[in-house]
């Protein structure tokens, strides 16, 4: 199931184009993805991976970057 979901996310293909070789229907994969997003499964998985890699010293924080942009709206539009 996870492999099917990651395939769709990585390739950007439509759920309906999910290859049958994953052994799960597109509807089931999409339903599970939706349930997992609502349950913060991917957020927790990401945090667990960061914790694991961080404790192993495998994250080079000198290469980390933060990106943000704030632009004031022009009154009356452009």
URNORZI-V336796 format. One record per residue. N is the residue number from 1. RES is the residue in three letters. SS is DSSP state (a for helix, b for strand, c for the rest). PHI is phi as a letter, one per 20 degrees, with the letter a starting at -180 (999 if undefined). OMEGA is omega in whole degrees, 0 to 359 (* if undefined). Layout:
BEGIN
N_RES_SS_PHI_OMEGA, N_RES_SS_PHI_OMEGA
END
This chain:
BEGIN
1_UNK_c_999_181, 2_UNK_a_f_180, 3_UNK_a_f_179, 4_UNK_a_f_180, 5_UNK_a_f_180, 6_UNK_a_f_177, 7_UNK_a_f_180, 8_UNK_a_f_181, 9_UNK_a_f_182, 10_UNK_a_f_185, 11_UNK_a_e_183, 12_UNK_c_m_179, 13_UNK_c_f_177, 14_UNK_c_f_178, 15_UNK_a_g_182, 16_UNK_a_f_179, 17_UNK_a_e_179, 18_UNK_c_f_181, 19_UNK_c_f_180, 20_UNK_a_f_181, 21_UNK_a_f_177, 22_UNK_a_f_176, 23_UNK_c_m_179, 24_UNK_c_c_180, 25_UNK_c_f_179, 26_UNK_a_f_181, 27_UNK_a_f_180, 28_UNK_a_f_179, 29_UNK_a_f_179, 30_UNK_a_f_179, 31_UNK_a_f_179, 32_UNK_a_f_178, 33_UNK_a_g_180, 34_UNK_a_f_179, 35_UNK_a_f_182, 36_UNK_a_f_177, 37_UNK_a_f_180, 38_UNK_a_f_180, 39_UNK_c_e_180, 40_UNK_c_l_180, 41_UNK_a_f_183, 42_UNK_a_f_176, 43_UNK_a_f_180, 44_UNK_a_f_177, 45_UNK_a_f_178, 46_UNK_a_f_179, 47_UNK_a_f_179, 48_UNK_a_f_179, 49_UNK_a_f_177, 50_UNK_a_f_178, 51_UNK_a_f_180, 52_UNK_a_f_180, 53_UNK_a_f_179, 54_UNK_a_f_180, 55_UNK_a_f_178, 56_UNK_c_e_181, 57_UNK_c_m_185, 58_UNK_c_e_178, 59_UNK_c_d_178, 60_UNK_c_e_184, 61_UNK_a_f_178, 62_UNK_a_f_180, 63_UNK_a_d_179, 64_UNK_c_f_177, 65_UNK_c_b_176, 66_UNK_c_c_183, 67_UNK_c_c_177, 68_UNK_c_b_178, 69_UNK_c_b_177, 70_UNK_c_c_181, 71_UNK_c_c_179, 72_UNK_c_f_179, 73_UNK_c_f_177, 74_UNK_c_e_180, 75_UNK_c_f_180, 76_UNK_c_n_179, 77_UNK_c_m_183, 78_UNK_c_e_*
END
